[in-house]
Amino acid sequence: MEATTEVTAEVARLIEVMDAEHSRDELQQKLGLRNNEHFRKHYLKPALTAGVIEMTQPDKPNSPKQKYLLSRLGQLIKSKRPI
């Protein structure tokens, strides 16, 4: 996997704030976003599709206990981004 995978600015922001497992609410708070639908459409779904984040419970995507973490690709991208 190449660390130069192109990601949107929104997904790049999401990668930058992730430092552990986080719930959707926690991620929205870290990003300062209030609109759930906007977050899902522009941040969460594209990041999942690109493979830069993973669900902790992929067999239960709608679980209230669902959390998200950086995949290996996400970690690689984060480590290559300028500070």
Secondary structure, 3 states (H helix, E strand, C coil): CCCCCCCCHHHHHHHHHCCCCECHHHHHHHHCCCCHHHHHHHHHHHHHHHCCEEECCCCCCCCCCCCEEECHHHHHHHHHCCC
